[in-house]
C-alpha cells in the first residue's frame, strides 16, 4: 500500500523522466507541504551532485514509476531539475557495440 499512498494513487508522472535521467536539487523550497517520500527523494538529490531516477527508486525501495511520480512533483514545484540521459553518439547508441563492450569489460573487472 505504501507505493500507492506515496504517489497519491497516480501511476503516470507529469514530467517525462527516464530511469537514467539525472536529478539535482535546485535549492528552491517547495511551497506546498511534501510527503515523507518526497522529502527523502529531495534529500537524496541535495546530498549528491546528481542522482538517477533509478538510484532514487532503489534507495527509497519504491517501484520506478512511483519514484518518477515523486520526482516529477518535485520538478513541477522547482525543487529539483532533471536532465535527460546522454548517450555517446546519439539517442540510439545503447545499441553501439563499443559501449556494450566497455560495460562488459567493466563488469568483468569488478567480478
N, C-alpha and C positions, 0 to 999 in steps of 0.2 A: 504494500500500500504506500510505502514511502515515496517511490518514484512518482506515483500518481499525484500525491499531495505536493511534492517538491515542485512540479511543473504546473500545478493548478489544474491538472487534468488535460493540459494541452499536449499534443503529440507532434506539432509542427512549429519550428522556430519562425519568428517573423523575419529574421535576418538569415540569409543563406550562409551556412558555415560548413566547411569541410572538416573531417576528422584531423587533418593536418594544418588547419588554419592556426596561425599564431595569434595569441590573445595577450594583450598587455593592459595594465591598469593605466588610466589617464590622469588620475589624481582628482577627478571630478567626483564629488559626493552625490549619490543618488538622492533625489528629493522625495522619493516615495520610500516607505519602510520596506526593508528587504526581509525575506525569509532566511532561515538558518543556512540552507544550501546556497542561496545567492551570496550570503556573506562569506561563506567558506570559499566559494569559487572566486570571489573578488580578492580575498586574501591571498589565494594562490597566484593570481595574476599580478598582484602587487609585490609578492615576495620573490619574483624572478624577473629576468629581463623579458622573457616571453615564454608562454607555455602553449602547448597544443590543446585542442579540444579533447583529444584522446587522453592526454595526461590528466586533465580536469576530471573527466569521466572516471578514469581509473582511481585517482586519489579519493574522489568522493564516493566511489563504489556505486555509481549510478549508470544506467544504460546511456549509451552515447546520445540518443535522441533527447533524453532528459537534460543532459549537460548542454546540448545545443540550445534547448529552450531557455535554460537559465542564463547562459552566456548571451543569447540573443536579447533577453530582457536587459542585461547589463549594457549591451551595446546601444540599445534604444535610449537608455537614460544617460548615456555618455560616460558611464563609469569605466568602461573598457573599450579598447579599439581592437579590431580584428583585421588581420592581413591574410589574404588567400595564400595558400602554399605556392612556392615557386619550384617548378621542375626544370632542371637544366635542359635546354634545347626545346622548350615549349610545353604545352599542356599535355602532350601525349608521350612525353619522354619516359614515363614509367615503363613503357614497352622497350626502351632502349637497352640493348644487351650490355653496354658498358656500365650502365647504372646498376643493373641486376648483378653483374659480376662483382662490382665493388661492394654491394651489400653482402653477397655470398662470401667474399674474402673477409669482410669484417666479422661475419658470424663465425667463420672457421677460426679466426684468431681468438675470439672470445671463448669458443668451446674447445 
